[in-house]
């Protein structure tokens, strides 16, 4: 079974070893066909607290770390300018 790999932006990193990542996807409206942006927030494990707010990261599905945290930050694509 392959693991789900997603890319998104870090929204919050206030908790210890946890970051909230927003993943965006584009879908077309079922009736009108217009492109719509849909968002979902994922709690992801950040072992070394490396991420900052605004970073673009890649997250990968892993074993559950807690009730809602089943993703882990694999790679920081682009760091924010802060």
Phi, psi and omega per residue, in radians:
X1 nan 2.231 -3.127
X2 -1.418 2.700 -3.138
X3 -1.673 2.494 -3.123
X4 -1.279 2.228 3.105
X5 -2.060 2.200 -3.093
X6 -2.271 2.743 3.073
X7 -2.110 2.470 -3.117
X8 -2.878 -3.001 -3.093
X9 -1.990 2.413 3.117
X10 -1.327 2.149 3.107
X11 -1.604 -0.824 -3.098
X12 -2.427 2.590 3.042
X13 -2.505 0.723 -3.062
X14 -1.351 -0.615 -3.117
X15 -1.358 2.724 3.122
X16 -1.272 2.186 3.104
X17 1.102 0.377 3.133
X18 -2.396 2.354 3.058
X19 -2.253 2.589 3.068
X20 -1.766 2.116 -3.079
X21 -1.992 2.259 3.091
X22 -1.700 2.141 3.124
X23 -1.887 2.258 -3.100
X24 -1.869 2.434 3.027
X25 -2.351 2.658 -3.116
X26 -1.959 2.181 3.115
X27 -2.194 2.777 3.077
X28 -1.699 2.544 3.134
X29 -1.119 2.377 -3.049
X30 -1.111 -0.521 -3.108
X31 -1.752 -0.804 -3.002
X32 -1.662 -0.314 3.077
X33 1.420 0.011 3.128
X34 -1.245 2.515 3.118
X35 -1.307 2.299 -3.111
X36 -2.195 2.429 3.082
X37 -1.575 2.290 3.071
X38 -2.100 2.474 -3.088
X39 -2.141 2.624 2.994
X40 -2.523 2.402 3.136
X41 -1.740 2.356 3.125
X42 -2.126 2.377 2.974
X43 -1.431 2.252 -3.093
X44 -2.280 2.580 -3.104
X45 -1.426 2.263 3.119
X46 -2.229 1.624 -2.963
X47 -1.036 -0.810 -3.066
X48 -1.695 0.189 -3.062
X49 0.898 0.833 -3.073
X50 -1.431 -0.486 -3.000
X51 -1.415 2.601 3.027
X52 -2.119 2.870 3.109
X53 -1.091 2.279 3.122
X54 1.707 -0.116 3.112
X55 -1.241 2.514 2.996
X56 -1.617 2.164 -3.031
X57 -2.289 2.826 2.994
X58 -1.914 2.250 3.119
X59 -2.048 2.638 -3.099
X60 -2.311 2.477 3.130
X61 -1.216 2.364 -3.131
X62 -2.417 -2.935 3.048
X63 -1.135 2.738 3.133
X64 -1.189 2.236 3.040
X65 -1.562 -0.527 3.084
X66 -2.731 -2.916 -3.075
X67 -1.062 -0.768 -3.082
X68 -1.918 -0.120 -3.043
X69 -1.774 1.735 -3.127
X70 -2.174 0.215 3.093
X71 -2.076 2.748 -3.128
X72 -2.341 2.449 3.109
X73 -1.333 2.120 -3.082
X74 -1.682 -0.752 -3.018
X75 -2.608 2.456 3.054
X76 -1.680 1.945 -3.085
X77 -1.256 -0.950 -3.100
X78 -2.507 2.237 -3.125
X79 -1.486 2.612 3.082
X80 -1.228 2.813 -3.088
X81 -1.400 0.235 -3.083
X82 -1.515 nan nan
